[in-house]
Amino acid sequence: MRAEDIMSSPAVTVRPDTPAKAATALLAAHGFTALPVVDQEDRLLGVVTEADLMRDRILPDPRARIWRDREPVAHPHSPDTVERVMSSPATGMPRHADAAELAKVMLREDIRSIPILDGERVAGIVTRRDLLRTIARDDLAIVTDVRHQLAAYAGGDRWTVTVADGAVRIVDEFDDGTDRHVATVLAQAVPGVQSVKVITRADQSV
């Protein structure tokens, strides 16, 4: 499964001169956690996140005296544009990147989304929610996709496919090592697949 298989495209992006309040409204309206920041050619410049736009922008309530007595009251400032608060450079990955690698990068760098690039241009975005959605994908949808991939390769009547909790089991009418390898690769590329086992009809009867 590659980034382009699960990314949201086109990505909602902003420019460096986009007002910070407008970017905040986009995040709130769409339920996003971050927005890629791009130039006039849609090349990635950075990312602006919820944290970037929230930082020091909530005015303290003077009625909350217990907190005012304990620590100095900060005076929030309102940045004019995205450029003043965005994180740069940003982590971007190519559209053919392995989704497993996306997950590793998100966890390692503690980020919630990754812009997906076509060359230098932003083509889409993958979020943690996108990855979780593939893990939670319905078994029936996975069966349908795996059968479609196998039918395109060598005909639909040859394979018997079952799926349980994302674990794919493929029974092949013939005993061909190359075809078993191809069937495994095709099934592993389907979103939501957790594991793949390919056996022959003869193996099944043992």
Sequence and secondary structure as in RCSB ss.txt:
>XXXX:A:sequence
MRAEDIMSSPAVTVRPDTPAKAATALLAAHGFTALPVVDQEDRLLGVVTEADLMRDRILPDPRARIWRDREPVAH
PHSPDTVERVMSSPATGMPRHADAAELAKVMLREDIRSIPILDGERVAGIVTRRDLLRTIARDDLAIVTDVRHQL
AAYAGGDRWTVTVADGAVRIVDEFDDGTDRHVATVLAQAVPGVQSVKVITRADQSV
>XXXX:A:secstr
 BHHHH BSS   B TTSBHHHHHHHHHHHT SEEEEE TT BEEEEEEHHHHHTT S   TT HHHHHHS    
    SBGGGT BSS   EETTSBHHHHHHHHHHHT SEEEEEETTEEEEEEEHHHHHHHHT  HHHHHHHHHHHH
HHHH GGGEEEEEETTEEEEEESS  HHHHHHHHHHHHTSTT  EEEEEEHHHHH 
